[in-house]
Amino acid sequence: MNNYRNHAPKTTQGYSKNNYNRIDVKHTDTMVYALGGLGEVGKNMYCFEHENEILIVDSGVRFPEENLLGVDYVIPDYTHLVENKGKRKILVITHGHEDHIGGIPFLLKSVAISDLYAPRFAIALINRKLEERKLLNTVRIHEINATSSIKTEHFTCGFFNTVHSIPDSLGILINTPNGRVVHTGDFKFDLTPVGTNADYQIMAYIGQIGVTLLMSDSTNSGVEDFSISEKKVANEILDITRKTEGRLIVATFASNVHRVGQILEAAVKCGRKVIIFGRSMENVVTIGRKIGTIKIGEQHFLSPDQLNRYPANKVCIVCTGSQGEPLAALSRIAAGTHRYIKLIPGDTVVFSSSPIPGNSASINQVVNKLFRAGANVLTKSVLTNLHTTGHASQEEQKLMLQLIKPKYFMPIHGEYKMLKQHMETAMETGLPQENIFTCANGDVLIMRQNKVFQSSIRFQADDIYVDGNDISGVSTAVLKDRKVLADNGLVAVIVAIDSGENRILCKPVIVSRGFVFIKDSQGLLKEAEMLVYHALQNKMAQRTTFSELKNTVRSTLEPFLYHKTHRNPIVIPVILNSKKAMVQMQSIKAARSATLKEAKAAQQKRNAQRRKNKETSNE
């Protein structure tokens, strides 16, 4: 058996403990754990490990919160997978949304994956990602559907269709040596769906043959009743398209492929030509048309240079930006900076989406700009069915539980509140609380002879912050520095010394960026320079090192600046060790002095002009 990272049992704060005592892993056990997707929405990654094999379901990203400055993606920590390089790893994808496939390029750079299995639409999206990063030949890719079967040494996987907001969405039945697991993927129950219907009969049959553990989507655990059908949204959009007299602009999630298809079909039915804006939207439409899930011919599309040649009532613009993203197409249209589209009074803008928590302020700003430009704006409300979710609400979650009839249950894909609410929903259907596991990322469940236990080990499952394509991860210290720079700015202290004679050659020069306005703070900076100068003179009275000199600068300057300004800028000492450095220092001082003289002369000129204007007005 490979060496596992045997941490002391660790329970994430706020996560419930089960009545089972935590137990150690035997060689014959099957381990179930998440490296992402628990306690958060996004970053989905669930692992099933038995002896020399690890079956991975999904490999997603989470998009960063506003406080993660400069971070592009948040991905799971792959340390456990990297350390177990002797084990064969298979990746199975449930569907093509970013929180389920966005991490694949980063995973492939870190971990050797022997085979990747994904449904048709997801493969098209994955291939595009891998092609962009020159990773197409790093893994064997196999297409799967509801009739497919995957057999490895220890696992056998079957699939069933589910309804979601993207085509080819699958749930998975995983047969392990210690019992059956059903992983639902993202799903909802829609009795009048757009696209493929859910395999109710197969789910019911799986429930009849017996399921040890159900892992089910928890995103909408706090929403009561059934969600509305996608067909109702399609009818609402068609009605709006028919009644709109001027130009129609529709913003929605590019990932909601069924919705995008319905918008395009409504436009064509009403005799409108369609134009697409937004890179992600263009990718989805291109792939959808290629695969056949979007059935709109080339003759119905406009190019950007044709846009202004058509009457307003014959045009439909479909774009990204329904969440108020600053660089998305709709935000640029609202701000008047879009290259091809200028809003005109009478335009109708439709938001076919609901605000993601935290985005309401950004969306309101865009809506206000649209109104100011004279557009009519329609958003989802109790009066309009402009959006429906792709995730199961409470009643749909109960239906899944009743169909599958699991012995044990693990809510997945959701913040802790959502997991907890899903646990309570499961208890309403008759599952005992001790058979429900609300886990955190890294917690390990053990399957042993058709029973499930909480184990005594826990794997590393931290967030890894990705800046650009660097998967080494942005450290916490870097993020802290970015926060300090954003809030308090930077102060550089340039010091010229002669280490041969062990003396400081001249007074230090302080340069500030984003801390204080230099022209108005000369007294403060001169006082700081003298303070650092005397501290360095005292330090250099005996032999010292460059490191000690830098520490002296920081320990002297930081408390002084905080006392004077109540701000903590990053202090960067720069030590120049040569007599030539003094010449450089003098040139820096001269440049700063010249700038101040210019500023003083400009101020005197402005004052003289004000006096002249005042005299003129008095006359």
C-alpha positions in Angstrom: 0.0 0.0 0.0 1.3 3.5 -0.8 2.2 5.9 1.9 -0.7 8.2 2.8 -0.3 11.5 4.4 -1.5 10.5 7.9 -2.5 13.8 9.4 -4.0 13.8 12.8 -7.8 13.6 12.3 -8.9 17.1 11.3 -12.4 18.4 11.0 -13.0 21.6 9.2 -14.7 24.1 11.4 -18.4 24.1 11.1 -18.6 20.7 9.4 -20.7 18.1 11.2 -19.2 14.9 12.6 -20.9 11.6 12.0 -21.7 9.1 14.8 -19.2 6.6 13.4 -15.8 6.6 15.0 -13.1 7.5 12.5 -11.2 4.4 11.4 -8.0 3.5 9.6 -7.8 2.4 6.0 -7.3 -1.2 5.1 -5.7 -2.4 1.9 -9.0 -3.8 0.6 -11.0 -0.6 1.3 -12.2 1.9 -1.3 -11.6 5.5 -0.5 -13.9 8.4 -1.5 -12.8 12.0 -1.2 -13.1 15.4 -2.8 -10.2 17.7 -3.7 -12.6 20.4 -4.6 -16.4 21.1 -4.7 -17.2 20.8 -1.0 -17.8 24.1 1.0 -17.7 26.0 -2.3 -19.5 26.4 -5.6 -17.0 25.3 -8.3 -13.6 23.6 -8.4 -15.4 20.2 -8.6 -13.0 17.2 -8.3 -14.1 13.9 -6.7 -11.8 10.8 -6.4 -12.4 7.1 -5.9 -9.3 5.2 -4.9 -8.8 1.5 -4.6 -5.4 -0.2 -4.4 -3.4 0.9 -7.5 -6.2 2.9 -9.3 -7.7 6.4 -8.8 -10.9 7.2 -10.7 -11.3 11.1 -10.8 -14.7 12.6 -11.6 -14.5 16.1 -13.0 -11.6 18.6 -12.8 -12.9 22.1 -12.5 -11.9 25.6 -11.5 -13.4 28.2 -9.3 -13.4 31.9 -10.3 -11.7 34.1 -7.8 -13.5 36.5 -5.4 -12.7 40.2 -5.5 -10.2 40.0 -2.7 -8.0 37.6 -4.6 -6.1 40.4 -6.5 -4.6 39.4 -9.8 -5.7 35.7 -9.5 -7.3 34.2 -12.7 -8.4 30.8 -11.4 -8.6 28.8 -8.2 -7.8 25.1 -8.7 -7.5 22.1 -6.3 -4.3 21.1 -4.7 -3.1 18.0 -6.7 -0.4 17.0 -4.1 -2.0 13.7 -3.2 -2.4 12.7 -6.9 1.2 13.7 -7.6 2.6 11.8 -4.7 0.8 8.6 -5.8 2.4 8.7 -9.2 2.6 4.8 -9.2 -1.2 4.5 -9.4 -3.1 4.6 -12.7 -5.4 7.6 -12.9 -8.6 7.8 -15.1 -10.5 11.1 -15.5 -14.3 11.0 -16.2 -16.2 14.2 -17.0 -19.9 14.6 -16.3 -20.4 17.7 -18.5 -18.7 20.7 -20.1 -19.1 23.6 -17.7 -15.9 25.4 -16.5 -16.4 24.3 -12.9 -16.1 20.7 -14.1 -13.6 20.9 -17.0 -11.7 24.2 -16.5 -8.9 22.6 -14.4 -8.0 19.9 -16.9 -5.0 21.7 -18.5 -3.6 22.4 -15.0 -4.2 18.8 -13.9 -2.5 17.4 -17.0 0.6 19.5 -16.4 0.9 18.1 -12.9 -0.5 14.5 -13.0 -0.2 11.7 -15.5 -3.7 10.8 -16.6 -3.9 7.6 -18.7 -7.3 8.2 -20.2 -9.9 10.9 -20.2 -13.6 10.1 -20.8 -16.1 12.8 -21.6 -19.5 13.4 -23.4 -19.5 14.8 -26.9 -20.0 18.5 -26.2 -17.5 18.5 -23.3 -14.9 17.0 -25.6 -15.3 19.8 -28.1 -14.7 22.4 -25.3 -11.8 20.4 -23.8 -10.1 20.0 -27.1 -10.2 23.7 -27.7 -8.6 24.3 -24.2 -5.9 21.7 -24.8 -5.2 23.0 -28.3 -4.6 26.6 -26.9 -2.1 25.2 -24.4 -0.5 22.7 -26.7 -1.6 19.8 -24.6 -3.7 17.8 -27.1 -1.4 14.8 -27.2 -0.9 14.5 -23.5 -3.9 12.2 -22.8 -6.1 9.7 -24.7 -9.6 11.1 -25.0 -12.7 8.9 -25.3 -16.3 10.0 -26.1 -19.0 8.6 -23.8 -22.8 8.7 -23.7 -25.6 7.2 -21.7 -25.0 3.7 -23.3 -21.2 3.7 -22.7 -19.3 1.6 -20.2 -15.9 2.0 -18.7 -14.1 -1.0 -17.2 -10.8 -0.8 -15.4 -9.1 -3.3 -13.0 -11.2 -2.2 -10.0 -13.9 0.1 -11.3 -16.8 -0.3 -13.7 -18.7 2.8 -14.8 -22.1 3.2 -16.4 -23.9 6.4 -17.3 -27.4 7.9 -17.5 -28.7 11.1 -19.1 -29.5 14.1 -16.8 -31.1 17.5 -17.6 -28.8 20.5 -17.2 -28.2 23.8 -19.0 -25.6 22.3 -21.4 -26.0 19.4 -23.8 -24.7 15.9 -23.0 -24.9 16.0 -19.2 -24.4 12.7 -17.5 -24.7 11.0 -14.1 -22.4 8.1 -13.3 -22.9 4.7 -11.7 -19.5 3.5 -10.3 -19.2 -0.1 -9.3 -16.4 -0.5 -6.8 -15.1 -3.7 -5.0 -16.9 -2.4 -1.9 -20.3 -1.2 -3.3 -22.1 1.0 -5.8 -21.7 4.7 -6.0 -24.0 7.1 -7.9 -22.6 10.5 -8.8 -25.3 12.7 -10.2 -23.2 15.5 -11.7 -25.2 18.7 -12.0 -28.8 18.0 -12.7 -32.4 19.1 -12.5 -35.7 17.4 -13.3 -37.5 19.2 -16.2 -40.6 17.4 -17.5 -40.6 19.5 -20.7 -36.9 19.9 -21.3 -35.0 21.4 -24.2 -32.8 18.7 -25.5 -32.4 15.2 -24.2 -34.7 14.1 -21.3 -33.5 12.5 -18.1 -33.3 8.7 -17.9 -35.9 8.3 -15.2 -36.3 4.5 -15.8 -32.5 3.9 -15.6 -32.3 5.9 -12.3 -35.2 3.9 -10.9 -33.6 0.6 -12.0 -30.3 1.6 -10.4 -32.2 2.3 -7.2 -33.8 -1.2 -7.4 -30.5 -3.1 -7.7 -29.2 -1.2 -4.7 -26.8 1.8 -4.2 -24.4 2.1 -1.3 -23.5 5.8 -1.6 -25.2 8.7 -3.4 -23.2 11.9 -4.2 -25.6 14.6 -5.3 -25.6 18.2 -6.5 -26.4 20.6 -3.6 -26.3 24.0 -5.4 -30.0 24.9 -5.0 -30.6 23.1 -1.7 -32.1 26.3 -0.3 -34.7 26.7 -3.1 -38.1 25.2 -2.4 -40.5 23.5 -4.9 -39.6 22.6 -8.5 -37.7 25.0 -10.8 -39.6 26.3 -13.9 -39.1 24.5 -17.2 -36.6 25.7 -19.8 -39.5 25.6 -22.3 -41.3 28.4 -20.4 -38.2 30.5 -20.7 -38.0 29.7 -24.4 -41.7 30.8 -24.9 -41.1 34.0 -22.9 -38.0 34.9 -25.0 -40.0 34.2 -28.3 -42.8 36.4 -27.1 -40.4 39.3 -26.3 -38.6 38.9 -29.6 -42.0 39.0 -31.5 -43.2 42.1 -29.7 -39.9 44.1 -29.7 -40.1 46.8 -32.3 -36.5 48.0 -32.3 -33.1 46.3 -32.0 -33.0 43.4 -29.6 -29.9 42.7 -27.4 -29.9 39.5 -25.3 -27.3 38.8 -22.6 -27.0 35.3 -21.0 -24.4 32.8 -19.8 -22.4 31.5 -22.7 -22.3 28.2 -20.8 -26.1 27.9 -21.0 -26.0 26.3 -24.4 -29.7 25.4 -24.5 -30.7 29.0 -23.7 -28.4 30.4 -26.4 -29.9 28.0 -28.9 -33.5 29.0 -27.9 -32.6 32.7 -28.3 -31.2 32.1 -31.8 -34.2 30.1 -32.8 -36.6 32.8 -31.5 -34.7 35.4 -33.5 -34.9 33.4 -36.8 -38.6 32.7 -36.3 -39.3 36.4 -36.0 -37.3 37.2 -39.1 -34.3 38.7 -37.4 -30.6 38.3 -38.4 -28.3 37.3 -35.5 -24.9 38.5 -34.5 -22.8 37.1 -31.7 -20.4 39.1 -29.4 -18.1 37.8 -26.7 -15.3 35.2 -27.2 -16.9 32.5 -25.0 -20.3 33.0 -26.7 -18.7 32.7 -30.1 -16.9 29.5 -29.1 -20.1 27.9 -27.7 -22.1 28.8 -30.8 -19.4 27.6 -33.2 -19.1 24.2 -31.3 -22.9 24.0 -30.9 -23.5 24.4 -34.7 -20.7 22.0 -35.5 -22.1 19.3 -33.3 -25.7 20.0 -34.2 -27.2 21.1 -30.9 -27.6 24.6 -32.4 -29.5 24.3 -35.7 -29.1 27.8 -37.2 -27.8 28.1 -40.7 -25.0 30.4 -41.8 -27.5 32.6 -43.8 -29.1 33.8 -40.5 -25.9 35.3 -39.1 -24.4 38.8 -39.6 -20.8 39.9 -39.6 -19.9 43.0 -37.6 -19.5 45.2 -40.7 -23.0 44.2 -41.9 -24.7 45.2 -38.6 -25.5 48.8 -39.5 -26.9 47.9 -42.9 -30.0 46.1 -41.5 -33.1 47.7 -40.1 -33.2 47.8 -36.3 -36.3 45.6 -36.1 -34.5 42.8 -38.1 -31.5 42.5 -35.8 -30.8 40.4 -32.7 -27.5 40.7 -30.8 -26.6 37.9 -28.5 -23.7 38.7 -26.1 -21.9 37.9 -22.9 -22.0 40.2 -19.8 -25.2 39.2 -18.0 -23.2 39.4 -14.7 -21.8 42.9 -15.2 -18.3 41.7 -16.0 -16.3 44.8 -16.8 -14.7 43.5 -20.0 -17.7 41.5 -21.3 -19.5 42.7 -24.4 -22.6 44.1 -22.7 -20.6 46.2 -20.2 -18.6 47.7 -23.1 -21.9 48.3 -25.0 -23.4 50.1 -22.0 -20.2 52.2 -21.5 -20.2 53.2 -25.2 -16.8 51.7 -25.8 -17.8 48.7 -27.9 -16.1 48.7 -31.3 -19.3 47.8 -33.4 -22.4 48.7 -31.3 -23.6 52.1 -30.2 -26.8 52.1 -28.2 -29.7 54.0 -29.7 -33.0 55.0 -28.0 -35.5 52.2 -28.5 -33.1 49.3 -28.2 -34.4 46.5 -25.9 -31.8 44.8 -23.7 -32.9 41.4 -22.1 -31.0 39.8 -19.2 -31.8 36.1 -19.6 -30.0 35.2 -16.3 -30.2 35.7 -12.5 -27.5 37.5 -10.6 -24.8 35.3 -9.1 -24.4 36.3 -5.4 -21.9 39.2 -5.2 -22.6 40.4 -8.7 -25.7 42.5 -8.1 -23.8 45.8 -7.8 -22.0 45.3 -11.1 -25.2 44.4 -12.8 -27.0 47.4 -11.5 -24.2 49.7 -12.8 -24.6 48.2 -16.3 -28.4 48.5 -16.1 -28.2 52.1 -15.1 -25.9 52.9 -18.0 -28.3 51.1 -20.4 -31.3 53.1 -19.1 -29.3 56.4 -19.4 -28.6 55.6 -23.1 -32.3 55.3 -23.7 -32.6 51.5 -23.9 -35.5 49.4 -22.5 -34.1 46.9 -20.0 -35.9 43.6 -19.1 -34.6 41.4 -16.2 -35.9 38.3 -14.5 -38.8 39.0 -12.1 -42.0 37.5 -10.8 -43.7 38.8 -13.9 -41.2 37.4 -16.4 -39.8 33.9 -16.9 -36.5 35.1 -18.4 -34.3 32.6 -16.6 -34.4 29.2 -14.9 -31.7 27.3 -13.1 -29.9 24.2 -14.3 -29.6 22.8 -10.7 -32.1 20.8 -8.7 -34.2 22.5 -6.1 -35.4 20.8 -2.9 -38.3 18.8 -4.4 -36.1 17.6 -7.3 -33.4 16.6 -4.9 -36.0 14.5 -3.0 -37.0 12.9 -6.2 -33.4 11.9 -7.0 -33.1 10.4 -3.5 -36.3 8.5 -3.9 -35.3 7.1 -7.3 -31.7 6.1 -6.2 -32.7 4.9 -2.7 -29.1 5.0 -1.3 -28.0 3.4 2.0 -25.6 6.3 2.6 -25.6 9.9 1.3 -22.9 12.6 0.7 -24.1 16.0 -0.5 -21.6 17.6 -2.9 -21.0 20.7 -5.0 -22.1 23.5 -2.7 -21.2 25.8 0.2 -21.5 24.4 3.6 -25.0 25.9 4.1 -26.1 24.1 0.9 -24.6 20.8 2.0 -26.3 21.1 5.4 -29.7 21.9 3.8 -29.3 19.0 1.4 -28.6 16.8 4.4 -31.9 17.9 6.0 -33.8 17.3 2.8 -32.3 13.7 2.7 -33.4 13.2 6.3 -37.0 14.2 5.3 -37.0 11.3 2.8 -36.1 8.8 5.5 -32.3 8.6 5.5 -30.9 8.5 9.1 -28.6 11.3 10.0 -25.7 8.9 10.9 -25.7 7.7 7.3 -25.2 11.2 5.9 -21.7 12.7 5.5 -21.3 16.5 5.2 -17.6 16.5 4.4 -14.9 19.1 3.6 -12.4 18.9 0.8 -9.7 16.4 1.8 -11.9 14.3 4.2 -11.8 10.6 3.3 -14.8 8.2 3.4 -14.1 4.5 3.5 -16.3 2.0 1.6 -15.9 -1.5 3.2 -18.2 -4.4 2.2 -21.2 -2.1 1.3 -20.8 0.1 4.3 -19.4 3.6 4.5 -17.3 5.1 7.4 -15.4 8.3 8.1 -11.7 7.6 8.0 -9.0 8.8 10.4 -6.9 10.3 7.6 -7.2 13.5 5.6 -5.5 14.6 2.4 -4.1 18.0 1.5 -6.8 19.9 -0.3 -5.9 23.6 -0.2 -6.8 26.2 -2.7 -4.2 26.9 -5.4 -4.3 30.4 -6.8 -3.3 30.6 -10.5 -2.0 33.8 -12.0 -1.9 33.4 -15.8 -0.9 29.8 -16.7 1.5 29.4 -13.7 0.2 26.3 -11.8 2.8 26.5 -9.1 0.3 28.7 -7.4 0.4 32.3 -6.0 1.5 32.1 -2.4 -0.4 33.6 0.4 2.5 36.1 1.0 2.1 37.3 -2.6 -1.6 37.9 -2.2 -0.9 39.7 1.1 1.6 42.0 -0.6 -0.9 42.8 -3.4 -3.5 43.7 -0.8 -1.0 46.0 1.0 0.0 47.6 -2.3 -3.6 48.2 -3.2 -4.4 49.7 0.2 -1.2 51.4 1.3 1.2 51.7 -1.6 5.0 51.3 -1.7 8.0 53.2 -0.3 11.5 52.5 -1.7 14.5 53.7 0.3 17.7 54.0 -1.8 20.9 54.0 0.2 24.5 54.4 -1.1 27.3 52.9 1.0 31.0 52.0 0.6 31.3 48.6 2.2 35.1 48.8 1.9 35.2 51.7 4.3 32.0 50.6 6.1 30.3 54.0 5.8 27.2 55.5 4.3 28.1 57.9 1.5 25.1 60.3 1.6 21.6 60.7 3.0 19.1 58.1 1.7 16.6 59.0 -0.9 12.9 57.9 -0.4 10.7 57.3 -3.4 6.9 56.7 -2.9 4.3 55.1 -5.1 0.7 55.0 -4.1 1.5 56.0 -0.5 1.5 59.8 -0.3 1.5 62.6 -2.8 5.2 63.5 -2.9 4.7 67.2 -3.7 2.6 67.7 -0.6 4.7 65.5 1.7 8.2 66.8 1.4 8.5 67.5 5.1 7.5 64.0 6.0 9.9 62.4 3.5 12.8 64.6 4.6 12.2 63.7 8.2 12.0 60.0 7.3 15.3 60.3 5.3 17.1 61.8 8.3 15.7 59.2 10.6 16.9 56.3 8.4 20.3 58.1 7.9 21.0 58.3 11.6 19.8 54.7 12.2 22.2 53.5 9.5 25.1 55.6 10.8 24.7 54.0 14.2 24.4 50.5 12.6 27.5 51.0 10.5 29.6 52.1 13.5 30.5 48.4 13.7 30.8 45.7 11.0 27.4 44.7 9.6 25.7 42.8 6.7 23.5 43.9 3.8 20.6 42.0 5.4 21.0 43.8 8.7 21.1 47.1 7.0 17.8 46.3 5.2 16.2 45.2 8.4 17.4 48.5 10.1 15.7 50.5 7.3 12.4 48.6 7.7 12.4 48.6 11.5 13.1 52.3 11.6 10.8 53.5 8.8 7.7 51.3 9.2 6.7 52.5 12.7 7.5 56.1 11.9 5.3 56.1 8.8 2.5 54.4 10.6 2.7 56.9 13.5 2.6 59.8 11.0 0.0 58.5 8.5 -1.7 55.4 10.1 -0.8 53.5 7.0 1.5 50.5 6.5 3.1 50.7 3.0 5.5 48.1 1.8 9.0 49.3 2.5 11.7 48.2 0.1 15.3 49.0 0.9 17.7 49.3 -2.0 21.4 49.2 -1.1 23.9 50.6 -3.7 27.5 49.5 -2.8 29.9 51.8 -4.7 31.1 55.3 -5.0 29.4 55.5 -8.4 26.2 55.0 -6.4 26.6 58.5 -4.9 26.5 60.0 -8.4 23.3 58.0 -9.2 21.8 59.3 -5.9 22.7 62.9 -6.7 21.0 62.5 -10.1 17.9 61.1 -8.5 17.9 64.0 -6.0 18.5 66.5 -8.9 15.6 65.1 -10.9 13.3 65.3 -7.9 14.4 68.8 -7.2 13.7 69.8 -10.8 10.3 68.3 -10.6 9.5 70.3 -7.5 10.8 73.5 -9.1 8.6 72.9 -12.1 5.6 72.2 -9.8 6.4 75.4 -7.8 6.7 77.5 -11.0 3.4 76.1 -12.3 1.7 76.9 -9.0 3.0 80.5 -9.1 1.8 80.8 -12.6 -1.7 79.6 -11.7 -1.8 81.9 -8.7 -0.8 84.9 -10.9 -3.6 83.9 -13.4 -6.1 83.7 -10.5 -5.1 87.2 -9.3 -5.4 88.6 -12.9 -8.8 86.9 -13.3 -10.0 88.4 -10.0 -8.8 91.9 -10.9 -10.6 91.6 -14.3 -13.9 90.5 -12.6 -13.7 93.4 -10.1 -13.4 95.9 -13.0 
